[in-house]
Amino acid sequence: MQNIENIRHSLSHLLAAAVLQKFPKTQFGIGPTIENGFYYDFLLPQSVKPEDLKELEKTIKNLIKRGFPFLGKNITVTEAKKIFKNQIFKLELIKELSKENKTVSIYITGNPEKPVFTDLCRGGHVKNTKEINPDAFTLESIAGAYWRGSEKNKMLTRIYGLAFETKKELEAYLALVEEAKKRDHRKMGKLLDFFTFSDLIGSGLPLYTPKGAFIRKTLNDYIESLQIKAGYTQVWTPQIAKAELFKKSGHYDKYRDGMFRVISNYSEEEFYLKPMNCPQHTQIYASQPRSYRDLPLRYTDFAMLYRDEKPGELSGLARVRSFSQDDCHIFCKEDQVDKEIDVALTMTKEVMATFGFKYRYRLSSRDKAHPEKYLGDPNRWDKVEKWAEEIMKRNKIDYCDGPGEATFYAPKMDLLATDALGREWQLSTVQIDFVMPQRFGLTYTDKDGQEKHPVMIHRAIIGSPERFIMVLLEHYAGALPVWISPIQARILAVSEKQKQYAKKITEKLKEQNFRVELMNSNETLGKRIREAELQKIPYILVLGEREEKDYTVNVRERSKKETQTISIQDFIKKLEKEVEEKK
């Protein structure tokens, strides 16, 4: 793994060298490695077109063949300022680095006396460009990116590259990318008429059509059915709250940039749209005295949430500004935590099995180098992080570490689901929180008569239905399971003579609460079948003279070439079984 990281990092420097050859007056930003490749940010004297990427790629391959070495060395800040005297972004970085160190690290590509490129860099790199397979990388795309991610800074040109150790790996990944494009949920959502966006309403604010709203509601109903069995109770909370609530919870100080401020025409009070439900759930708990006999209290909430995401980060349903969550907050005693989390993990396991997802967990801990980002006692954090690790091991759950991924009030156990294309998506989460109950002064009377703080467990299973619908559309390539499909069967009469029979079959299936539609059209039968296939409808029932005579249906099952003619009762049994088993 370290070798491919070194290859990708070295290629980012070679990309910068190629750009320098083409545009000598370029200002250089940064060029890190990323998953599957690398990028470099440039302030260019002129725009770069997609066709320029092939030219830059050719230059990089020539540099690779020349066998240039990579040499790392530490130099004084003064020396660094001389080397990068005409590079505004590098000088800015040197100024920051000089606050902590008297020296900075650079990497030279090529002959130190006449290098092809020199960069501020900690490494690592390959020792020589000949270690890089010139057929195992490609320059992928061009994008805009603000310097250091701030909209207050200059917009730079970002060039992305893909890189692997072998040509075969690159080709496999490119094939995966092409398949992902075909499955893009934004295309699927439009084709299948599930959701839309409107400039008049605003970016990141999805509108659900009847079909999309059905899927969303069905997902929530499924999760709620599991929650009811486990003793959870649903609450409902408003979409706005006073700033004081979020000051108390810590969101005002730690998360305010991600919140929408609400202005009242009649009050000077400061309000915000809520970005999450937990602060409001504390107030339901605090509304009356609590005893140890009342615990655990399990509140679920499907209310809408709002987050002020940056415009450039909005992407279909993957990242939106309005969404809900299958949110739950459990208030319990410390000795009840393990059992409650085990119940949550069991529910999550059932849901993942229903949709056919393989998964692992990420133990998202704090960044110990930046304690200012977090609330609460560091010793308590140590305890909870260790506790979460023990829970993972006790449940025999495969997990990885995610340092720096914790929320500001608690570490997280985040589920990473793997879709049909091998991509990972973070869906559910579980968090053990001691901070918020203490900040809000939540208490219960224990059996010894003492007032104690409850533990607050934050839990979601599919997370946001919006994002989950995105994952499902791409995982199934739009061909959703029968139980969640808005239309389960489309009925087609071969000719005018079978229209009454088709109508009769439609009514019978609707009486059984199946979602079917009768397609009356003057188009040819072949064209009507093709249209139903494009709509990813699970079953197409073709009714001709023979079917009417025998009271049968000719069934075309999605993704299967052969058809079969069966009785309407057998078809009903087949549908009932699939819906019940949630295949």
N, C-alpha and C positions, 0 to 999 in steps of 0.2 A: 504493500500500500504506500510505503514511504517513497518507493521508486517512482510510482506514477505521479505522486504529488510533486516530486522534484522535476519530472519531465514537464508537467503542466506549468510549473513556476518558471522554468527555463524558457518555455515557449512564449510566455507572456513578455519576457525580456526580448526575445527574438522578434516578436510582433512590434514592440516599441522600436527596435533597431530598424525594422523594415519601414515603419512609418517615418522615422527620422530620415531615411534615405529619400523617401518620396516627398516629405514636407520638412525641410531642415529647420524651419522656424516654429516647429511644434512645441507647445508647453505640455509637459508630462505630469499626469496625476499619479494614480496608483495602478498596480497590475497584479492582483492576487489570484490564487487558484480558487475554483469553485467546484461544486459537484459536477463531474464529467468534463471539466475543462478549466478555462481561465478567461480573464478579460483584462483590458487595459483602458484607462480613461485618458483622453487627449483633448487639449484645446488646440484645434487645427486652424491653419490660416485659410482653409477653404473646406467645403463640405466633401464628405466621402460618400460615394455611391456604392450600391451593392456590387456592381461590376468591378469596383476597385479591389474587392476582397480577393479575387483570384490573382490579381497582380501582386498583392501583398503576400499571399500564400506562396506564390512562386519565389519571391524574394527570400522568404523564411526557409524554404527548402534548399535554396542555394547556400544560405548561411549554415544550415545543418551540415551539408556536404563538405564544407570547408574545414570542419573540425575545429571550431573555436573553443578554447577552454573558458570555464567560469571561475573567476578568482575572487574570493571574499576576503576583505580586510577591514580592520578598524582604523579610522582616521580621526583627527581632531575636528572639533566643530568648525574651527577657522578654516581648515583645509576643505571641509565639505562645502562651506559657503563659497569658496573660490571655484570649486568644481561646478557647482550648481548656481553660479552667480546670475545667470540669465533665466533661471527656472523658478517662477514665482511660487508654484505649489510645493516644490521641493524645499525652498527656503522657509516656507511656512512650517513644514514638517520638521526641518532642522531646528528651528526656533523652539518648537515644543520639546523635541528630544533633548535639547541642551539644558532644559530645566532639571532633568534627572541625571544626565550623563555628560561627561566631558568629551566622550568620543561617540562616533556614530559608525554604523556598519554599512559598507557599500559592497556591491558586486560588479565586477568588470567582466564584460563579455569580449573575448578576443585578446589581442596583444595589449598588455598594459601601457605600452608606449603609444599605441595608436588603436584604442578600443573601438569596436563597432557600437558599443553602448555601455553606459555606466549608470547604475541606479542605486538609490538608497534602498537597502534590502538586508534582511536578516538571514536570507536563505530559506530552505536549502535548494540546491540546484544539482544538476548532473555535473560531472567533472568536465565533460566534453560534449559538444553538440552531436557527435557521432553516436552517442548513446540513444539519441532520439530517432524513432522510426519515422521517416518523412511521409510515409503513406498512412500513418495512424493518427493524423490530426487534420482539422479543416477549420477555416474561419467561417463562423456560422451566421452572424448577424450584426447589425449596427443599431444602437439605441442611444437615447439621450440620458444623461445622468448628471445631477447637480454635484458639484464638488463637495465632498464629505456628506452628501445626502441632504444638504440644507437648501431650501428654495431661495434663501437669501444670497446664495453663492452663484458663481458662473455655471452655465449649462455646458457640460463637456460631451464629447463624442465617445461613446463606449463601444468597443469592438469585442465581440464574444468569440471564443474559439472552443472547439471540442478536441479532446486529446485522450488517447488510450495507448496501451503498450503495443497492440497489434492492429493491423488493418482489419482483421476479422471482427475484433471488438468494436471498432469504429463503425463498420458496415452494419453490424447487429444493432448498435445504438441508433443509427440513422434510420433503419427500418422501423425501430420502435417509435421514433419521433414521427414518422409518416403515419403510423397507425394511430398515434395519439391525436394527430391533426384530424383524422377521420372521425375519431370519437369525441372531439372537442364538444364539451357540454353546451357551449354557446350556440354552435351549429345545430346540435341535437335539440336544444330547447326551442329554437325557432322552427325547425323542421317538424317537430312533434307538437308544436303549439302548447308548450308548458309554461313559459314565462317570457316577459319582454321588459324593456327599459324605455323610458321616455325622457328626452331632454327637458321637457317642461316640468317634470317631477324632480329630476336630478340624478347624477351619477351614483351608482352603488345602491339604488333604491329599487329593488325588483318588484315587478307587478306580476302576479300569478293569474293565469287564465283558469277557466274551470277545471281543465285537466291537471294543471300544475297544482292548483289549490287542493284538488282531491288527493294527489300524492302526498302533499305536505301534511294534510289532515290525517291520512291513513298512517303515515309514519308516527305522528304524535299519538294517535289512538293505540297503535301497537305498543309503543313504549309505556303509555299510561296503563294499559291492561296488565303489563308485567309489574308496574309499580303498585297497582292496587293489590295484586296478589301478595306483594311483599310488605304490605302495611303502610304504604306511603299515602299522604293526603295532599290534594292539590290546593294551592292558594292562587291568588291573583293580585298583582300589585301594579300601581300606576307607572306610566312611562316617564314621569318627571318627578323630581324631588328637590328640596332646598339644598343649597350648597353646604349647609351645616351638616347634613347627613354624610356627605362625601368627605367633609373635613374630618369628621369623627372616624370614618372608616379608613381614612388614609388615601383614598382615591384622589382627593383634591390636590394633595401635594405630589403624589407619585404617578398619577395617571391623567391629570387635567388636560394635557395636550390631545388626548384621545376622546375627549367628551365634548358634546354640543351644549353650548350655553343657551338658555331659554330666557327671553325677555318678556316681562309682563307689562301690559298697558296700564295696570292699576296698582302695581306694587313695586317697591324698590328692592324687594327681596331678590336674591340671586338664585336662579334655578338651573338645573342641568337635566338633559335627557339621560336616563340611566344607562350605563354601559354594561352593567351586570346586576343580578337580582339580590346578591348576598346582603348588601346594606339594608335593603328594605325588609328582608326576611328577619333580620335581627329585631326589627321593631314589632313584628308579629309576636316573636318570642317574648319581647319585653312588655307586651301589653297587659300581662297579668303575672302574679307570683307563680313560680314553678317549684315543684317538688321532685325529688329523685324518682318518685312513683310515676311522674309524667313522662319520664325520659325512656327511650329516645323519642324525640319529635322529628318527623320527617316531612319537610315541606317541598313539594314540587311546584314548578311554575313554568308555563309556556308563554309568558308575557313577552312583548316585543322589547328588544334592546337596540341601542344606537351607539355607534362609535364613529368618531370623526377621522376616518382613514384618509391618508393622502391620496389625491386624485390619481397619481401615477401608479399607485399600488392596487387600485380597484381592478377586478378582473372577473366579469361574469358573476356567478354565484360563489366563486372561490373566495373572494374578499369583497364584502359589501358594507354598507353603512347602516342598514336596518336588517335585523334578523331576530330569531328567537333561539332558545336552547331548551333541550329536555333537562332543565336545571333542577337540582335538588340540593337542599341544605339540611343536614341532620344535626340536631342538637342532642348531645348525649354525654354520659359520664365517661371518664377516661377508660374505665374497664369494659366499656361497651364498644369501643372503637373498632377493635379487631373483628368482632362479629358483624358490625355494620358494613365494614369495608369488604368482608368476605361475601356478604349478600350482594353488594354492588358489583363486585368482580364476577360473581356467578351470573347475574343478569346480563352483564356486558358480554360474557362468553356465549350466552344463548343468542344474543342479537348478532354477534359476529358470525356464528354458525348459520343463522338464518340467511344471511346474505353471502355466505361463502367466502368470508375474508380470513386469510391468514394474518396473524398479527404478533407483535411483541410490544413490550412497554418500554418507555423511557423514564428513568428516574431523574426528574428535573430538579436540580439542586441550585443553591444560590452561588453567586460569584463571590467567593471569599475575598477577592482583591478589592471589591467595591461594597463594603458593608453599608455604605450610606444609601444604597438602593432598597434596603429591606427594613421592615419594622419588627420589633420584638427582640427578646433576649438571645444573643448568639448561642448560649448554652442550650436553650430550648430548641433552636434550629438544629443544633448537632443531634439532639435527642430524636427529633421528628424525622430527620433525614435517615438516621440509623433505623428508626422504627419502620419507615417506608421500605427500606431495603429488606428488613426481616419479613415484612408482609409479602414482598415479591418472592422471596426464597421459600416461605412456608407454602405459598400457593403454586410453587413449581412453575413460575412464570419467567419466560425468557425476557430479559430486559437489558437495556444499555444505559450508560450514564449520559446525562445532559447538563453539565455544569453551566450555570448562568441562565438556565431556562425556567427557574422558579418564578412564581408571582412575588410581589413585594411582601406578602404576608404569610406564605407557606410554600414548602416544596410540593411537587406534583408527581403523581403517577399517571403519565400520559400514554394512552394507547396509540400505537402506530399501525394502521391497517395497510396491508399490501394488496393492491388491486390487480386486475388481470394483466396489466402491463408491467407489473413488478415495481410500481411506484408506491412510496409510503405516504400515508395521509394521517395527520393527527386527528383523532376523533374524540374518544371519551377521555375523561380525566377524573382523578380522585385526589383530594387534598385534605390533609389533617391540619386544622387551623386553631391555634391557641390565641392568636393575636386579636382577631376581631371581637370575640366574646369579651376580652378584657377591655378593649378600647370602648366598647359600648356599655360596659358594666353589667353584662348579663350574668345572672346568678340562678342557682336553684338551692333549695334547702335539702341537705343530705340527711341520711337516716340518723346521724349523730346530732342533728339540729344546726350544723354549721352551714354558712352560706359559701358556696363554691361556684367557680366559673365552669360552665359546660365546655366541652370541646365541640367545635363546629366542623363538620365534614362537608366539603364541597364536592359534588358529584354530577357528572353528565355522562350519558351513554353514547348516543350518536353525536352529541354536541349540538351544533347548529343544523337544523333541517335543511337550511339553504345550502350549506356546504356539503351536507350528506347527499342531497339530491344531485349535486354536481358530481360527487364521487360515484354514485350509482349509475348515472347516465354514461360516464366514461368507462366504468368497470364492465357494465353490461352492453356497451355500445348502443345504448338506447333501448335495447330489448329487455325491458323490465320484467321481473317475475309476474306470473299471472295474478297473484293475490294483490299486487300493488298497481297493476296496469289500469289506467283510467278506462280503457275499452278492452274487454277481455276477448271478445269475438265480434267479427263483422260478418254479416249475412248477405249473401249475393244470390239473387235469383238468376238462373241461366237465361230465361226469357220472360216476356210479359205473362205467359201462361202460369208461371210459378210464383207470381207476386203475392197472391193470397196465401199460398203455402208458406212463403218466406215471412209474411207478416204474422202468421199463426205461430211459427217457430220462435220468432222474435218475442212475441208476447209471453210464450211459455217460459222462455229463459229469463225474462224480466221478472216473472212471477216467482222464480227461484232466487231472485236478488242478484242475478248476474248482470254485469255491465256489457250490454250488447247494443249494436246499432245495425239497422237495416239500410243498406246503400241502394237507393233507387237512382239509376243513372242511365242515360242513353249510350254511354260508352260501351265498348266491347267488353266481354267477360275478361279477356286477357288483361286489358288495361285496368279494369277494376281490381283484379287480383294483384297486379303490380302496385297499384296505389296503396292497397292494404298492407302489402309487404314493406313498402317504404315507410309506412306509419308504424312499423314494428309491432303490429297487432298480433297477439299470441296465436289466435285461431281464426281461420277463414272458413266459413261454412258455405259451400256451394250447393245450391238446391236446384236440381233439374227434374225432368219428368220421372225418372226412375226413383229418385229420392222421395218425391211426392207420393208415388204409388206405394212404396214400401214403408213410408213414414220413417225415413232415415235422413241422415245428413252426411255429406261428403266433407271430411275434415282435412284441412290443410294446416298442419302444425308448423309454427314459425321455426325456421332453420332446418326443416326436413323436406326433402324433395318428394318423397312418396306421400300419397294421400290414402285415406281409408274411409270406407263407408260404414257407419255404425248407427245404431238406433239412437233416437234423441235421449232416451233414458240412460244409455251407456255414456253418452257425451256429458250429460248432467253429472253422473257419478264421477267421471274423470275430472271435471272442473271442480266439483266439491272437494275431491281428494287433494288436488293441487292447492286450492285455497286454504284448506285446513292445515296441510303440512307446510305451507309457505315455501314451496319449492322455488 
